[in-house]
Amino acid sequence: MFANVPKLKLGLVAVSRPCFPKKLSERRRAALVKAYGGEIYESKITVETELDAEKAVLGVKAAGVNALVVFLGNFGPETPETLIAEWFDGPVMYAAAAEGDGDLFDGRGDAYCGMLNCSYNLGLRRKTAYIPEYPVGTADELADMIREFEPIARAVLGLKGLKLVTFGPRPDDFLACNAPIKALYDIGVAIEENSELDLLAAYNAHSGSARIAAKVDEMKSELGGNNPYAGILPRLAQYELTLLDWADQHKGARSYVAFANKCWPAFQTEFGFVPCYVNSRLAGQGIPAACEVDVYGALSEYIGLCVSETPTTLLDINNTVPASLYDQSVKGKHRARLAETFMGFHCGNTCSTFLKNPHMGYQRIMKRELEPDTAEPDITRGTLEGNIKPGDITFFRLQSAADTRLKAYIAHGEVLDADCESFGGIGLFAVPEMDRFYRHVLIAKRYPHHGAVAFGRHGKALFEVFKYLGIADIAYNQPKSLPYPGENPF
């Protein structure tokens, strides 16, 4: 299986305005490389002219650089330095040197001033670049800024190389997962839409594969001995192999793949299981597999994967927390109000790494309809269940509305250490001011019920990724002191 997240190779190009000391920019470049300490290609061409810029870009491309830092060691030449962004075909960051490493006569660089003109010229060229929140600093400070650029660059590169593979149309009762695909092309993501019949034919073609036994052994090892539904594993193993082979054989000119697959109502009767556990295993291998043909859910998961470099999940913003459970597990232990808590749930697609006591189960909701009279489930087996482990999370989503404009939200929160006393892969989430966020972002801006979850706090990088993509509407859970537009002040 191919790697599903880009491997960064950073490059650094210093620029110098001819009427400023070139050696100042070169000395500061060397100090930045030393402070960064990681693997970065240092171009020895200090860009003063357009021809210098052309040579520098050709040089970093030849070295395999796929993400570039342009460093204003002094004021910088406005035209050549911004042509770099025009000629380099990967994500670009601009930052500038602070004073303090020399006298303020012959050792003053004025990059603080030059950064303003650089930004102005980038705007004239309509070129996108990452500019840190305060993009001027010492070598150590700039090294930290480059580290913050890394997850942003990974996500931007990942989207340029991503193919979203779907199977089946959105279920009729889930129009909220409607996915106008025009916006995917706007950000450079490819999509391959397939029929459920294509998936079934590919699955049947894997029947009797000699590879199934080894895959079953992997699943047994992951699930442990407490698995009353072990008989379903050969079917699930056959399905996992089907999707892995499809990803490998259909990526085409792209390098990375994510799935958005139909999983009900006909799936269980025709395949003989629910696909949730396989989706969780693919997530653990770095291949998001969104439920219910949620194209923008899969896209969001993939962005989170690139940013966090850990598996992500997709959950329903599902149900309120009963007051009795809140009193038992939250009140007096956490600062969250009852209205700031909710349960995030899906049938069983969360990677086992993030579940307490992960175990195989069956889809109770579907069993009521598909096999109500059987004592033991059969075709509804295949979920991965357990309470989600406590810890920091980032809840987020990138979504296209009917007008094909992209919008996004990001909220930091945490999963609390509580037994949700329910089924599926489920967690008790606490998000500051969730009640207001629910009303004035999720409802007011008409977001669907699916949210992507990255484990850890990754809001800062995600916000910059969305800015880089040109998303104008990026919502977040605003503090109580900051009203939402349209929020009743009384």
N, C-alpha and C positions, 0 to 999 in steps of 0.2 A: 504494500500500500504506500502511496506517495505521501510525503509530508503535506499537511493541510494548512499550514501557517507560514507566511514568508519568513525567510532568514535574512535579517538585515545585514547589509554591508554599508556602513556609514562612510561618507567622505567629507573632507573639510577643505574649503577654498577661502583664502584670505584675499581681501581687496584693499586697494590703496589709491587715494586720489593723488595724481602726480605732484601736486604742490605741497603734499605732506610727506614726511619721512617714510619711505618704503620699508626701511629697516625696522621702524616702530611696529608696523603691522606684522612683519615676519617674526619679530621677537615675541609679540603677543600671541601669535598663532602657535608658536612652539610651546609657550607657557600653557596654552589651552589644551594642547595635545597631552602634555604631561599631567595636567590636573584631571583630565578625563580618565586617563589610565586604561581605557578599554581599547578594543580593536577599532581603529578609525584610519582611513586612508588620507594621508596628509599630502595634498597637492603642493608641489614646490613652485608652482606658477602663481605669483602674486598678481592679481588682475588689476591692471591700470587702464587698459584699452580694450576695444571690442575684439581685436585679434587675440589678446591675452585671454579674454573670456571664452572665445571659441576653442583655443588650445586647452584651456583648463577643463572645459566640459568634455571635449574629446578624450582627455586623459583620464578623468574619473570614470567615464563610461567604459573605456578600455580596461580599467582596473576592476570592473564588475560592481562598481558602486551603484546602489539602488535608492539611497536616501542621502541628501546632501545638506550640509550646513554651510551657509555663506556668512563669513565673519568679517565685519567691518572693524579692522584693526585701527583704522583712522577714519576720517570723514567718508571716504569711499567715493568711487566714480559712479554717478547715478545711472548712466546709460549702460555701461558694461556690466555692472553688478546685477542689474535687473534682467539683462539679456540672458544671464545664466539661468534664471527661472524659466525663461522662454525656451531655451535650448535643451535643458535637462528634462527628461521625461518621467521623473519620479518626484516624490514629495521633497519639498525644499523648506528649510528653516533659515531665517535671518536673525542675527543677533550682533551686538556691538560691544566694543571694549569700553570699560570705565577708565577714568584717569586714576593716577596714584602710583604708577610704576616708573615715574620719571618726573623731570621738572616740567613746569607749565609754560616754558618758552619753546625749546626745540623738542621737548618730549610730550607735547600736548597733541592729542589726536582728533578731538572734536567729533568722535563717533556718535555722541549723544545728539548732536545736530544732524549729522549725516543720516542717521536712522530715519528721521522725519522725511527727508528728501527721497530716501530709498522707498519708503512706504508709498509716498506720493507717486513715484514712477511705476511701482508695481500696479497701482491703481490705473494709471494711464494705459498700461499694457494689458489690463484685465487679467493679471496673473495671480493665482492663489498661492499663498505661502503661509507657513506657520511662523507667527511672530509671538514670542512669549509675552506673558502679561506685563512684565517690565523687562524689556529685552536688552538692557545694558548692565554689564557687571564685570567683576573681576574674573580671572581665569577659573577659580573654584566655583563661583556663582554660575558662570556660563557652562561649566561642565555639568552642573546639576540640571540646567535647562536642556542640554543635549539629551540627558537621560530621560527627561520628561517628554522629549520629542520621539523617543524610540517607539513607545506603544502607539502613538499617533501615526507614525510612518508605517508601522506594521499593518495597521488597519487600512490605511489608504492603499498600500500596495496589495493587500489581500483582496480588497474590493475590485481593483483593476484586473485581478487574475481569477475572479470568482465566477463559477457557474452554479446557478440555483436550479436544481432538478426537482420537478414536481410530478406527482402521480395522481391523476384524478382531479375533477373540479371540486370547488369548495362545496361542502354539504349545504343543502337548501336552507336548513335552519341555522346556518352559521354565516349569514351574509356579512357579519362583522369582520370575518376574515377575508372579505373581498379584497382583491389585490390588483389594482390597475398597474400594469407592468411598464407603462411608459417611463415612470420615474426611475426604474432600474437602468434603463438605457442612458438616462441623464447622468448617472454616476458611474457608468462603465461596467455594470454587472450584466452578465449574460444569463439567460433563462432558457431551460429546455422543459417544455410541458409535454407530459406523456399521459396516456390512458391507463386506467387501472388494469385493462386487459394486457397492456404491454408488460406491466409488473407481474401479473399472474403467469403470463407465458414465460417470462424470464425465471420466475420461481419454479415453475414446473420443469424447466430445462435443467435445474440443479438437483432434481430428484435423484437419489442414489449416489450423489457425489462422494468420492472417497475422502473429501475434505471435511465432511460433516462430523465425523467422529471426533476429530481433534478440536473442532469448534465446540462440540458438546462438552468435552473435557474442560475447556476454558470456562464455560458457563458454570459447570459443577464446582470448579475451584472458587469462582467468584461468589457463588451463592452459599457454599458450605453444605453441611449435612442436613440442615433443617429446611427441606424443600419438598412439600407434599405433592408438588406438581411437576416432578422431574420428567414425567412422561412426555411433556410438551417440548422438551429441549431439542429433540431432533428437528422438529418443524421450525423452531426459532433459529436454530443454527443454519438451516437451509435458507431461511429468509435473510439472515445477516450476510451470508456469502453472496446472495443475490444482489444486495445493495452495494456491498463492497466492490463486486465485479462491475456493476453498472457505473459506479463512480469512476473506476479506473478506465473503463472502456469508452465512457461518454464525456470525459472532461475535454476532449478535443484540444483546441489551442489554449485552453485555460489550464491553470495549475491547481486550483482549489475548488472544492465542491461542498455544497450544503443541500440537504433534502427538505422538501415540504410535501408530506405524503398524506393521502387520504387514509383514514383508519377506522371509519364506520360509515354507514351501517352494513354495507355488503361485505366488508373486509372479513369479518369473523366467519360468515357462512361459507365464503369461497376459499379462504386460506386456512381456516380452522384454528385460529388463535387471534389474540390481540398483539399488536407489534410494539407495545410500550417498552418491554425489556430490551428489545433489540435497539430501539431508539436511544435508550440510556447507555447501552454499550457503545454505540456509535459516538455519542457525545463524549464518552470517556476516551475515545480514540481521536478526538479533535474533529469530528464530523457532525455538525449540528443536524438533527433530523426532527423538524417541527411537526407537531400534530395537526390534523385537520386542514391540511394544505395551506398552512399559514405562511405565505411567502415572506411577508415582512417580519414575521416572528423568526423565521430561519435566518433572514438577513441580519436582524438584530443580534441573534445568538452568535453569528459568525463574527460580527464586529466586536462583541464582548470577548470572544475567544482570542482574537488578535490582540486586543488591549491587555487582557489579564493573563494570557498564556495558560489558562486553566479551563477545564470544561465549563460550559454554561448550561442553563436549563430554561425551559419555557413553561410558565405556570399561569393558570387562571387566577385572576384577582377574585377569589372565589366566594368566600362567605365570612360573615361577621363572627367574632369570637363570643360565645355565650358568656353572660355576666358571671355565671358561677365558675367557669373555667378561668376567666380573667382574675376573679378574686382568689382563686386557688393558686394560680401559677405566675401571675404578673403583679398584682397589687401589692405594694410594699416592697417588691423586689426590683422593679424597674420604674422609671419615671413616666413611661408611656401611659396616656389616658386610654380608656377602653376604645374610644372612637379613633385612636391612632393605631389600633391593631386590626389585623385581618388574617385570614388563612389563605396562603398560596397553595394551590393544589393542581396536580394533574395525575392521570391514572397510573403513571409509573415510568416516566421518561427521564427522571433525574439520575445522574451517574451515581453508582453505589458509593463512591468516595465521599459523597456529601450527605449520606443517609445514616442514621443510627439504626442498627439492626436491619439492614436491607434484606428483604426476603421476597420470594415470588408469591403473587396472589392472583386474583381474577378480577375482572371489571364488573363490579356489583351492579352498576347502573344498567349495563348492557345485558347482564344475565336476566334481569327482571323481564326484559322484552324477548330475548333470543332463546333462552332455555329456562323458562320459569318453572317447569315441572320436573327438572332433573335435580336430584339431591346433590350431586357433585358437578361442578362446572367442567365443561370440555372446551368448546370453541371460544369461551371468554377468558381462558387462562392466558397469562403472559404479561401481567403487570409487574413492576418492581415497586414494592411498598416499603414505607418506613417514615419516621419523622425526620425532617431535614435538620442536620446538625446546627447548633447555635453558632452565631458569628456574624460579622459585618457582611452586608450585601449591597449591591447596586441594582435597583429596579429601573428598567429603561426600555424604550422602544423607539424605533424609527419606522414611520408609517407614511404611506401615500394615501391621501384622501381621493374622493371621486374626481376632483379637479386636477389630479396627478401632481399636486405640490407636496413635497416632502415636509414632514414636521416630526418633532421628537420630544420626548420627555426623559428626565433623569431624576431619580430620587435615591439618596442614601438612606439606609435603614439597617435593621438587624433581624436575624432570626433568633427568637428567644428560646431558652431551654425549657420546653414544655411538651407534654404528651398531648397531642391534638385530639386523641380519643376518637379517631376516625380512620378512614381507609385511604389508599393511594399513597403517592409521594406527596407529603403535606408538611407545612411548617407554619408556625405562629409568627407572623411578621409584625414588626413595629416600625413605622415610618413617622417621623415628626410631622405634625399637622396633616396627617393622612386624611382626615375627614374633609378638610378644606381642599387638599390636593385632589381627592376623589371627585368633589363637586365641581371645582373650577378649572381643572385640567382634564381629568379622564372623562367626565360627563360633558362639560362645556365645550371641549375641543373634539368630542366624539371619537375617542379612542376605543378600540375593541378590548375585550376582556383578557386577552393574552398579554403578559408582560415577560420580557427576557430578564433573567437574573444572572449577574456576574458575582462570583463569590469574592468579597473584599470590597474596598472602597476605590472605585475607578471612575467616579463622576468627572473629575477634572480632565482626564484624558478623553473620555467619551464626549464631553462638551467640546473639546478642541477638534475632535474628529468630525463632529457634526458641523462645526463652523467651517472646517476645511472643505467639507462637501457642499457648502453653500446653503445650509439649512437656516432659514431666517427665524423660524418659530421653534425655539428650544425652551420647553417649560421645565420647571423644577418645583419641588415642594417648598414654597415660600414661607419664611417665618411669620409668626403672628403679627409682627410689627409692619409687615409689608403686604398690603391688600392686593388681591388679584383684580384685574380689570372686571368691572361688573359685580364685584363682591359687595353685598349690602353692608354699608358701614355702621348700620344700627343693630 
